[in-house]
Amino acid sequence: MLIVFRLNDMTPANDANLSRFLELYRKSGRYRLSPGLMGPGYPVPIDEGILSIEKRYLRIVPAWKIGLDDPACGALQGIDEPFIPNGETAAPILEVLKRFRSS
């Protein structure tokens, strides 16, 4: 099995966009992924639903709960100091980060 992904780590100033997205997803139960171009003179998005993919499932999980057997662990690269709740002694993310550092 092969999983291909592109990692783009972004740190927003606040959670306004995420909150808005999650509220709309809660109401509609779906979202679309569409290609687009960013930059001077480019419209966003570039297609009008022709190339979009509709999704009806969204998995939201705190990063500290992602373990080695989770396909989402690839998205944890670049995290040096993960948030782990106080009192949590066996956070799965620690094994993932240990594996990243050893390779």
N, C-alpha and C positions, 0 to 999 in steps of 0.2 A: 504494500500500500504506500502511496506517496501523497503527501499533503503539500501543496504549494501555497504560499501566502507572502504578502508584502507587509512589512512592519513599518509603521509610521507613528512614532510616539509623539503625542501632542499634549501639552499641559495648558488647559484653558484658564482664563482669569477667574471664572466662576462656573457654576453648573447650570446656567440658564438654558443653554441649548440642549443639554442632556435631559433636564427636567421637562422641557417642552416636547422633546421627542418621545419620552416615556409616557407623558400624558396623552399625546395623540395616539400612540400605540395602544395604550390601555383602552381608549375609546373605540378605535377601529379594529384592533386585533391583527393588524398587518402593516407592513412597510415595504418600500421598494428601494432597490439598489439600482442606480443609474449611472452611466458614464457621464463625465463632464470635463470641461477644461477650465483651468483657472489662469488668470492673467489678463493683461490689458487687451481689451477688445474681444474677449471670449465670453460667450453667454454660458450660464450654468443653469441647468444641465444642457447638454448639446442635443439629446434626443428627446422626443416627446412620448416616452413610454414604449417606443419600438424596441429598444435594447434593454429595457429595465427588467429586473427579476423581482417578482413579488414574493415576499416571505411572510409566513404566518406564525413563525416560531422565533422567539427571542430568548436567549439564555443569558441571564444576568447573574453573575457570581462574583463575590469579592475575590480579589487576586490572591489573598492569603489562603484561600480554600482550594486553589488549583494545585493538583499533584502531578507526578510524573506520568501517570496513565491518562491524563487529560490532553486532548489535542490542543487546547488553548494554552498549554504551557509554553509554546513557542513565542507567544506574545509577551512573556515575562522577561525576555532578554533585555538587558539594560537597566533593570531594577536593581539598585544597590541596597536600599534600605526600605523594604516593604512595610506597610502598615500591618501590624498584627495586634489584635485586641489584647488588652491586659488580661493576664491569667491564662491565655492560650499557650499551652506548652508543646503541642505537636502540630504546628501549622504546616500543611503539606508543601507550601511554597518554599520552605527552607530546604527540602530535598531537591527541588527543581533548581534553585539557585546554586546549591552545592554541586550539582551535576554540570551546570553551565560553567562554573569556575574551574572545574577539573578538566574540561575539554579544551 
